[in-house]
Amino acid sequence: MDFDDSVELADFRAQVREFLSANAEPKRGDERDWSRNGAAVDPEVAADYRRRCHAWQKLLFDSGWAGITWPANFGGRGLSSAHQIVFNQELAQFDATSGFLAAAQALVGPTLMRHGSVAQQERYLGPLLSGEESWCQLFSEPGAGSDLAALATRAVLDGDTWVVNGQKVWTSSAQHADFGILVARTDPTVPKHAGLTYFIVDMKSPGIEIRPLVQAQGVAHFNEVFLSDVRIPADNVVGEVGDGWKVTRTTLRSESSMISGAGQASGYAAVLSTARRVGRIEDPIVRDALARVYSNELILKWMGWRTQTAVMTGRLELALHGSLLKNFFTRSLSHRVGLAVDLEGAEGMLSHDAEGDGFWQYQLLNQFASRIGGGTEEVHRNNLGEQALELPKEPSVDRDLPWNETRRA
């Protein structure tokens, strides 16, 4: 692995540090950091977090630091992935975040740049990059999660308008979104992957009902979204009608890699701080568990450095499979948040009266979002088996059947 910056990247890193030092405070690793309040249960704290995320993204946009890898003609800086890696490394040390805005940009931006029409690119990419408009992803359904191509939401053409009926679920931040990316079935007479179309939908359209799903920790990051005779202009089709699976794959490629990079607020330093607070630092069993947390954090960092080396040197054969990164991250997360709650002893049974207003209790319950999001751990194991180890594929009896002849239909 090559950990050294080139002369160009070293100069870029110095510019990043100068910008961040002038506009953000270093992270302190405790409840004083507003950037960790994406986990806030208090509605006022959560609303303030979202406001700060929008303000930070607007600052990045106005200062020329948004869309580092986006082409200049789409409002970005046109720099390499290596530059983005450097920026993210430096930003990780500061109390600042764009929150879910950054996730939406990573999902929507590349998809529209690759498959969108010129009119769509001109209308949506600027407000997306500045944080002026928020987006959500209307993909998963009650019967189509890991097997997304089995989705049943229908879109029927009526003149120059598509009429959509169906239900989506696990839609992050739908209640705050201005627009959504939607995949619906437009031709049920062909195999499931062939009859899908990708749409842009205005989340304020008549017929859209959003029902927040209150999670065990008392927040509602996810939602059910019901679409009843929702009318979408034909101009809002992204790519070609019936070719939505190809467009969808562009979006999905970003999702698991984003999840594998999350969770810094609950890292080793935070677990160690809790162990010290409860006086367990000399316990040999605790020390062994802390060593595992520390080792996992280093291994994940080294995995990232290997991928960074692949990007910076152009030797893409060095890059690790995204499913490996995602599953290693989620298993490490599960171990460390479970350890932190165990360290708290009886306090671990509390919620808001525990350390940091129930910070570790929230993280323990929230781990399942990472373990399921972007494809379940089991799906990613299948990916590794088939794509990395070249094992035979899982049998699929309905892959070539017309969708309307499948059990799902």
N, C-alpha and C positions, 0 to 999 in steps of 0.2 A: 504494500500500500504506500501511497505517496501523500504525506500529510503537509507538505510545504506548498505555500501559495506561490504562484508565478509572480513576476514583478507586477504584472497588470492586476492580478487579484489582490496582492498585498496593498496596492494603492487604492483599490476599490474598498477593501476592508477598512482602511483608515478613514475613507470618506463616510462609510456606514457608521463607524464608531462616533465620528464627529457629529453626524446628524442625530443619532440616537441619544448621545450625551446631552445635546442641546434641547431635546424635545421629550425625553422620558426619564423617569427615575429608575435606578437599578432595582432589581427584584430583592425583596427582603426575605422571601420564603415563608411568610406568615399571613395572617388575616389582614394586614395593612396593604397587601397587594390587591388592587382592584381587578387585575387581570385574572384572578382566580375565581371571580364572582359569577362566572358562567354556571357555577354549581349552586348559586344562591336560591334558597327557598323563599325568602322574603320578596314579595312582588316589587317593592320599591327599590331594593338593592338590585334585583334582576333588571328592572327597567333602566336604572342608572348604568348598569354594565352595558346594556345594549346601546345606550346613548353614547357612552365612551367609545365603544367599538366603532360606531359610525363616525364619530369625531376623529378617531385615530386614522381610519381609512381615508377620510377626506383630507387629512393632513398629509398622508403618504401621497395621495393623488396630486394635491396642489404643489407638493415639494418635488415631484418627479420620481418618487420611490415606489409607486404602485405599478404592478404589471411589469416586473423587471424582465421577465422572459417573453412578455407579449411583444409582437412585432410593433414597430413604431407607428405604422399606419392604423393600428388598432388602439393607439393611446399608450402603449408600453414603451420600454426602453430598448427592446430588441437585443438584450444581452443573453448570455448563455445560462444553462442550468447551473453551472459552477458559480456564477454570480449570485443566483438565487440561494444556493446552499450557503454561501458566505453570509448573505444578508440574514438568513434564518438563524445561523449560528450566533451572530451578534445580537439579534433581537431576543433570543432566548434568555439573555441576561438582564433584560429590561422589563419593567412593569408596564407592558403595552401589548395589546392584541386587537385584531379585527374580528375575533370570535368566528361565528358562523358565516360572516360575510366572506371570509377568506375561503372557507370550504365551498360556498356557492360559486365563487369566482373560479375555483379550480375545476369544478364540475361543469359549469355552464360555459365559461370562456372558451376553452379549447374546442368544445363541441360546436359552438356557433362559428368560431373562426375557421373550422375545417369543413363544416357541412351547411352553415347558414347562408342565406341569400345576402347579397350586398345590402339590401334594405334592412334586413334583420340585424346585420352587423352594425350598421350605422345607427339604428334605433336603440339597441340594447347594450352594446358593449361598453360605451362610455359611462352611462349611469351605473352599470354593474361594477366597473372598476373603481369608480369614485365612492361607492357605497351609498349612493343616492337611492338606489332601488335594491330591494332584497329579493332573493329567490329561494324556492324550495324544489324538492325532487319528488315527483308523483310517479313512483315506479312500483313499489311493493304492494301486494294485495293480500287479503286474508288467505287466498289459496294459491298465491304466486309470490313466493319470497326468494328462496334459493333457486327455484326453477322459475325465474322471472318470465321466460317466454311463454309460460302457461297462463299469463294474465287474461282476464275476461272482460275488462272494461272495453266497451264498444264505442266506436265512432262511425257514424253514418253520414255520408255526404248529402246535404240538402241544398241544392243550388251551388252557391259559392261559400257555404258555411258547413262545417262539420258539427254534428249534434252528438254529444258525448254523454253516456250513462255508465255508471259503475262506482266502484269504491276503491280507494287507496288507503293504506295504513302505514304506520311508523314513519310518517312524513315529518321530518325535523323542521321546526320553526315555521310551519305552514301558517300559523295564526299571525305571524309578523311579516309574511311574504307579500310582495307586490305581484310577482309572477312565479309561474312554476314551469318546469319541464315535465311533460306528460307523455307516457307511452300508452297507446291504446290499440285495440285490434280493429283493423279496417277491412280485413278479408278473412272470414272464418272458414273458407272453403279450401285453404291451402295449409300446409304444415305450419306449426305454431311459430317458428322463427320467421316465416316468410310473409305473414299477414299483419305485421305491426307497422305503425306509423308514429313518428315523433313530433310532438306539438309544443308550441309555446302557448300557455294559457294565462290570461289575466285572472288573478286570484280574487278579484272583486266582481267577477262575472256572475250574473243571476244563475241560480241553480247550484252554486257551490256552498256546501255546508261543512264547516270545520269543527270537529269535536275533539278538544284536547284529551289526551290519554294521561291521566294523573298517575305518575310512577310511584313506586313504593316509598321513595324519599320525599314525596309531596310536591314535586315539580311536574310540569307538563311540557317537556321538550318535544315529545312526539304527538302526533295527531292522527285521527281518522279523518279522511276527506271524502265526502259523498258528492258525486256529480250527477245531477238530475237535469237532463235536457240542456246541458251547458253548450252554448253555441260558440264555436271557435272559427274565426275567419280562415279561409283556405290559405291565405298568405302566411299563416302562422305554422304551416307545416315546415319542419326542418329536414332538409334532404328531400328524398322522393317518397311519395306515397307507397307504402308496402315495403320500404327499405329501412324501416325504423330500427331494426336490430343492429344494423351496421352503425348507425348513429349512436344507439344506446351503448354499444361496446366502447366507443370513445369516452363516454361519460364514466362507465364502470371502471375503466383502467385507472382512473384517478382516485377512486374511493378507498380501496383497501390501503393504498400507500399513504393516504392522509391519516387514516386511523392508526397506522403503525408509527406515526410520529407524534402522537398525542400523549397527554398524561404527565407532563413535566412537573405540575404542581404537587404531585404525590410521589416524587422521586425519593432516592435514598436519603438525602439530607433531611427531608421532612419526617421519614420514619425514624431516623436516628434521633432527631429532636424529641419525638414522642417517647422513645425508649429512655432518653435522659430525664425527661420530665417525670416519668413514673418510677425512676430509680431501678431500672432493669438492665442497665448497661453492663453489669458485671456477671449476669446470669449466662453460663456457658451455652445453654440451648438458644437463648436469645441472640447471643453473639454469632452463633452458627447461622441462624436465620438471617441476621443482618448481613453476614458475609455473602449469603446467597443473593440478597437484594442488590448488594453492591456489585457482585459479579455479573448478575443479569444486566444491570445498567451499563457496565463496561462492555459486555458482549454486544448489546444493542447499539452502543456507540460505535464499536468497531465494525459492526455490520453496516452502519451508516457511512463510516469512513471508506469501507470497501466500495460501496455504491458511489460515494463521492469520487473516489479514485477512477472508477469506471467512466464517470461523466467527464471529469476533468482531463483525462488522458485519451478519451475516445475509445478505450478498450472495453467495450460493452460486454464482452464475455466474462468480465470480472464481476458484473452486477449480480446480486442475489435475487432469487425469485421473490416477487412481491408477496406471495402467500407465506413464505418462510418468515419474512419480516413481520407480517401481520400477526401470525400465530405465536411467534416468539414474544412479541410485545404483549399480546393479551394474556398469555400464560404468566409472564413476569408481573404484569399488573395485578392479576388475581392473587398471586402469592404475597405481594408487598402490602396491598390494602387489607388482606385478611390478617397478616401479621400485625399491622398497626392497630386494628380493632382488638385483636387478642391481647396486645400489650396494655391496652387501657383497662383490662380486667372488667370489673363490674360497671365501670363507666362506659364500657363499650356497648352496654345494653341501652344506653340513653340515646337521645337524638340531639336536640338543640342545646341541651345542658352539657354536652361533652365538649372536648377541645375544639376550638375554632368553630363554634356553633354547629357541632356535629359534622365537621369536615370529613373525618375518616368514615363515619357511618354512610355519608353520602357517596363517597368514593367506592365503598364496598358494594353498595347496591347498584351504582352506576356502571360497574365493570361489565355488566351484561350487555350494555349498549355497544361497547367496543367488540365484545365477543361475537355478537350477532351481526352488527352493522358491516356493510360492505361484503357480505357473504359470511355464513357461519364458519366456525372453526372446522367443522366437518367438511364443508364444501372446499375450503382451502387445503385440507389434507388430500382431498381428491385431486385438486389441481396439482399438488406436489407429486402425487403418485403418477398421474398421467403425463404431466408436462416436464417434470424434472427427472423422475425415475423411469419414465417411459413404460409404466405398467399398463395393462389393458384398460380401456375406458369402462366406466360403469354402464351396464346395459340400459338402453332407453327404448322401450317398445313403441313409444308414441312419436318419436322424433320425425318420422317421415309420413305420419298419418295426417290427413286434413284435420285442422283443429276441431271442427264441428263433429268429428267422429271420436274424439278422445273422451276419457272419463271426466276430465275437467269441464268440458263443454256441457 
